[in-house]
Amino acid sequence: MRNFSWKYFTLTGDVESFMLYKEMAQVGAENGSVESVQDQDELAVLDLEDASG
């Protein structure tokens, strides 16, 4: 769900999808999956670089 919301945000610029992305990151961090959240953030940055380049 987190990847989808990020991808949707990068394609559309929809603020609500970005807010969902951040909320999912916060929930993941609260549940102890900090490493997973960091990995997903790295993938999201790479995806954004691919989309802009």
N, C-alpha and C positions, 0 to 999 in steps of 0.2 A: 504494500500500500504506500509505503514511504517513497519507494522508487517511482511509482506511478505519479504521485502528487508532484514530485520534483520534475519529472519529465513533462508533465502537463503544464507546469509553471513555466519551464524553459520554452515550450512551444507557444504558449498563449500569453504569458505575462499576467495570468489571473492571480490576484492577490490572495484570494481565499484558498487556492491550492497551495500557495507558499505558506500560509498560516497553518494549514493541515500538515504540511511537511515539517514545520518547526514543532508542532504539537506532537507528532509521532516521534520526533527526535527526543523530546522531553520525556515522553512516556517510556521510551526505550532506555533512557538514562536512569530513570527512576526504578526500572525493573532490573538494573544491573547489567545491561548489555552495552556498556560504554564502548567497548572495542568494536562491536558491530556498528554502532552509530558512527564512530570515526571512520571505519572502512567505507560505509555508505557515503559519508561526506566527501571522501577522496574520490569515489566513483562519480559523485554528482559534479564535482569540480571538473573532472576529466570530461564528462559528458557535456558540460557547458562550454569547455574549450573546443570540443569537437563541433558543436553547433555554431560557434561564432567564427571558426576558422575555416 
